[in-house]
Amino acid sequence: MSTQRDYYEILGLKKGASVEEVKKAYRKLAMSHHPDRVPEEKKKEAEEKFKEISESYAVLSDPKKRQLYDQYGHAGVDSRYTQEDIFRGANFSDIFGGGGFEDIFGNIFSDFGFDVFGGGRSKRGGYRRHSSGEDLQMRAKITLEEAAFGTEKEISYYRFDSCSACSGSGVKPGSSKITCSLCKGSGAVQSGMGFISVSQTCPNCRGQGQVIKDRCRECSGEGRVKKQHRLKVKIPKGVKDGSILRLKEEGGFLGGGRGDLYLHIAIMPHFKFKREGDNLRYYTKIGALEAILGTEIEVPTLEGKVKMKIPPGTQPDTTFRLKNKGLPEINSGRVGDELVDIGIEIPKKVTRKERQLLEELARLRK
C-alpha cells in the first residue's frame, strides 16, 4: 500500500510537528476510523483510511524515517524501506498508554502479508521480535565522469559482526540460555485496558522468551563485535546526486540477522559542466567578429573535445545542442545532450588601425 498523499496532511498536521503532536493526532484518528467502530457499510472505507493514517504515523513518529521523508518525500522512504520495514518498530502500543494492541489491529493489516508488530505468533501464543539486523548509512563522493560512465569504489566502514566465540548467541561457551521467568518463555506479557486486549513485548527478555545466565566474555553477551569491513561497490552509470544504493545484508549483525548498507551518492561539482538531469550545460565565449562572420570552435565533452560550427550572425546567449554528449539515463539506453551556451566577448580596447576599420564598417552599414 504506500500512500502518495502527504503524511502530514493525512494526520492534519504541519511539517515540523512534534512527536507528541503526531501521537495525539494519530490516536484521535485511529479511534474514529477503526473498522470495528463504524457501521458495516463503511468498514471497507474505514480500513483503507486506517491503513493510511497508520502508515503516516509509522513514518512521522520515527526520527530516521521522518528525516528521509522530509528530505526526499515518498521516494526517500520507499527506496530505504520495504512496506514491512515502514511499520517495523513503530510504537503503536504507546499510543494507548500501555503495551501493544496487536489483537485489534492484526486482522486489519493481515492483507499486507506480514506481521506489522515485529514478529509472528509463537507456539505459546505470544509475539516474538525477529530482528532484521542493523541498517547502516554511508556517503560516497564521486566525480561527474564517474557518474557518467559508472565506477567501482572500495569503501571501508565499521560494522557489528557475529561473535565467533559464541556464534552470535551471547552465551558463554559451554553454557546455555534459560527460560525467562517473567513471560515463561512466551516472549510477551498480557494486560488489559477496557475493550482493548493488550499484549506487549516482555521487558525482561525483549520478546526472546529466554535470557542469558552466563555471558560470553568476548562480546559481553551482545552476540556481536565491532570490526572494520571493506567492500567494493559498483556504482551504475547515470547515477544522480542524492541517489541511495541499497547493499543488502552489508550492514551490522543484530540478533541473528544482518541489516543493509545504504550508500548515499554525492556528485562533486565540475569545473566545466553543470548537470541538468541527463543533460550537461557548458558555457563559452567567442569574439564579436567570430559571431558576425561565423567560426568553428573546440568544445570539451565528457568523452574529449569535439569541433562545433558557429553560424554567421550568432546572437549573444544562443544555445547549441550536441546530441548524445550528456549523461546516460540510469537503467536505460537513452543518453542526454550537452547544451553549449555562447556568450559574445566585446574587446575593452582596440588599436588605432582596428578602430579605423570599425569606423569604416559603421559608415558602410548606415
Secondary structure as GFF3:
##gff-version 3
##sequence-region A 1 366
A	DSSP	alpha_helix	7	10	.	.	.	ID=ss1
A	DSSP	alpha_helix	19	33	.	.	.	ID=ss2
A	DSSP	three_ten_helix	35	37	.	.	.	ID=ss3
A	DSSP	three_ten_helix	40	42	.	.	.	ID=ss4
A	DSSP	alpha_helix	43	60	.	.	.	ID=ss5
A	DSSP	alpha_helix	63	72	.	.	.	ID=ss6
A	DSSP	alpha_helix	74	80	.	.	.	ID=ss7
A	DSSP	alpha_helix	83	87	.	.	.	ID=ss8
A	DSSP	three_ten_helix	93	96	.	.	.	ID=ss9
A	DSSP	alpha_helix	102	109	.	.	.	ID=ss10
A	DSSP	three_ten_helix	110	112	.	.	.	ID=ss11
A	DSSP	beta_strand	136	142	.	.	.	ID=ss12
A	DSSP	alpha_helix	144	149	.	.	.	ID=ss13
A	DSSP	beta_strand	151	162	.	.	.	ID=ss14
A	DSSP	beta_strand	177	179	.	.	.	ID=ss15
A	DSSP	beta_strand	188	193	.	.	.	ID=ss16
A	DSSP	beta_strand	196	201	.	.	.	ID=ss17
A	DSSP	beta_strand	210	212	.	.	.	ID=ss18
A	DSSP	beta_strand	224	235	.	.	.	ID=ss19
A	DSSP	beta_strand	244	247	.	.	.	ID=ss20
A	DSSP	beta_strand	253	254	.	.	.	ID=ss21
A	DSSP	beta_strand	257	258	.	.	.	ID=ss22
A	DSSP	beta_strand	261	267	.	.	.	ID=ss23
A	DSSP	beta_strand	274	276	.	.	.	ID=ss24
A	DSSP	beta_strand	279	287	.	.	.	ID=ss25
A	DSSP	alpha_helix	288	293	.	.	.	ID=ss26
A	DSSP	beta_strand	295	301	.	.	.	ID=ss27
A	DSSP	beta_strand	304	310	.	.	.	ID=ss28
A	DSSP	beta_strand	318	322	.	.	.	ID=ss29
A	DSSP	beta_strand	338	345	.	.	.	ID=ss30
A	DSSP	alpha_helix	352	364	.	.	.	ID=ss31
###
